[in-house]
Amino acid sequence: MKILITGGAGFIGSNAANTFSQQGHSVTVIDNFSLGVPENLEPGILCIEGDVRDMSVLKKADAPDIIIHLAASSSSPMFTVDLSGALSNNILGHIAVLEYAVAVKAKKVLFASTSSVYANNPVPLKETQEVIPTNFYAVSKYAQENISRVFSALHGMPIVAFRFMSVYGPHEEHKGAFANLVSQFIWGMEEGKSPVIYGDGTQTRDFTSVHDLVSAFELAITADISGFEIFNVGTSEAVSVRDLVDIINAEREVAIPATFIENPIPSGYIQNQQADLSKISTILGYAPRVSLQTGIRELITLRKENPIRPQGLSF
């Protein structure tokens, strides 16, 4: 198949691009390199530099069978820095990609939504829950979902939204302070820094390996989907941030204590995150395969072999 991945030089995009290329698919990547680097990509992947809001950039790609749309402002702090730019990136960029998909008669579009749309709904989080986003990042992703729902109905195109849980894995160094807590804690603890935890550390996250996320993409590509669908992607396990530090210490065979501070986020902070995977398991046959311990061990080993300095830390 011919697969186009927007944001494909970034963290999730590059892991997907490399996997599909290794499987023998023809992979093209579009990236403006704001959150990605070409070095993340393996040889043989065509990389087009540009912004997906520019249709002339999209048209440089050979008409794909499948589009995986990951180009986005991908965390809430980015919207604090540039609200209008981040909203434009996510909403106008999404519309451009969908219009391009129709123009080239793509068979299916997959895209990144987020579990942040659930805010502090009771866990486990289910796709059937009512959602009221509490930050601009979640608002933009919920807008993408609703635009896709209407777009799919109008054009008869299968479109799949994935509500990612807390995704971590290789190739996050370029994200710096925007990277997942798993990666940031590992980077800081490598330097002997005490990981900073908001509150008492009992808040939980469904830490999900990017490898499991890519497997969800694979399943969705081959699944018989005719309209618009939303799927949670996670592990269905809730791990406290306090326990995350203990696991990293155990894997690194050190004992660096955490530093606990008052939560600086005044409202909308997500206390608990845990995916209900009933829908994606039933329809796509998805099951997570990478435990948090295994994923952390992989990152620690990779960084020993290739100690890329991260762009920065949030603590």
Secondary structure as GFF3:
##gff-version 3
##sequence-region A 1 315
A	DSSP	beta_strand	2	6	.	.	.	ID=ss1
A	DSSP	alpha_helix	11	22	.	.	.	ID=ss2
A	DSSP	beta_strand	26	31	.	.	.	ID=ss3
A	DSSP	three_ten_helix	38	40	.	.	.	ID=ss4
A	DSSP	beta_strand	46	49	.	.	.	ID=ss5
A	DSSP	alpha_helix	55	58	.	.	.	ID=ss6
A	DSSP	beta_strand	66	69	.	.	.	ID=ss7
A	DSSP	alpha_helix	76	81	.	.	.	ID=ss8
A	DSSP	alpha_helix	83	87	.	.	.	ID=ss9
A	DSSP	pi_helix	88	92	.	.	.	ID=ss10
A	DSSP	alpha_helix	93	103	.	.	.	ID=ss11
A	DSSP	beta_strand	108	114	.	.	.	ID=ss12
A	DSSP	three_ten_helix	115	118	.	.	.	ID=ss13
A	DSSP	alpha_helix	136	155	.	.	.	ID=ss14
A	DSSP	beta_strand	159	164	.	.	.	ID=ss15
A	DSSP	beta_strand	166	168	.	.	.	ID=ss16
A	DSSP	three_ten_helix	173	178	.	.	.	ID=ss17
A	DSSP	alpha_helix	181	190	.	.	.	ID=ss18
A	DSSP	beta_strand	196	198	.	.	.	ID=ss19
A	DSSP	beta_strand	204	205	.	.	.	ID=ss20
A	DSSP	beta_strand	207	209	.	.	.	ID=ss21
A	DSSP	alpha_helix	210	222	.	.	.	ID=ss22
A	DSSP	beta_strand	228	233	.	.	.	ID=ss23
A	DSSP	beta_strand	239	240	.	.	.	ID=ss24
A	DSSP	alpha_helix	241	252	.	.	.	ID=ss25
A	DSSP	beta_strand	259	261	.	.	.	ID=ss26
A	DSSP	alpha_helix	278	284	.	.	.	ID=ss27
A	DSSP	alpha_helix	292	305	.	.	.	ID=ss28
###
